Each structure stands twice: as C-alpha cells, then as structure tokens.
C-alpha cells in the first residue's frame, strides 16, 4: 500500500491535513460531514484517476457557498501492515 498526504480546504475554516492509505482517507472523509459531498469512495476514486504526477485535486461547488477542496499527494512510502 502507498501512503498519501491530503489537505481539506474550506472558506473561513482552518485547513485539515492527514496521511494514510486510500481506505483511511475514505473513512476520514466520511467523518468530515462536508456539504453536498458525493460518496467518499467516489471522491477518492476521482482523485486517484486524476493523479498523473503523484498529485490531484477535487473541488466541490467551485465558487459556490458550499465550496471545499481536497488535495492528494502520493508520498512514495509504502504503508506498514497494521497489526
């Protein structure tokens, strides 16, 4: 498994950052209760498909009142198996 870094940006709210594998990102997104969010696994799938140079960006409701942005960066580090 690969480790990813991500950041969630929302207007007037301090950015939230995290790291882990894509399964962890899906669970993390579900806990954020974002407005108008597509299912978290879809958002992560779109980020993964858009990843070309190890980075990708997902923007929800660009320019609208519920805008939020999620960035994803591949670290190149393999995740350790969980015990």
C-alpha angles and dihedrals in degrees: 000000000000124000118231133194119216140181130198117207124193129169114267092001127103110254117256120219134191146158139213141093123317093263090057091048090054091053091044092052092051089058093052094072093212119190115260092357119175111224108296094237089056092051091050092046090052090049091050093048091048092049109111107148097025093281137084140167133214118196122191120202094351109214092001131114093262097048119149131162130209121195124195128196127182112226099197088231118124116232116241116240114258116244 
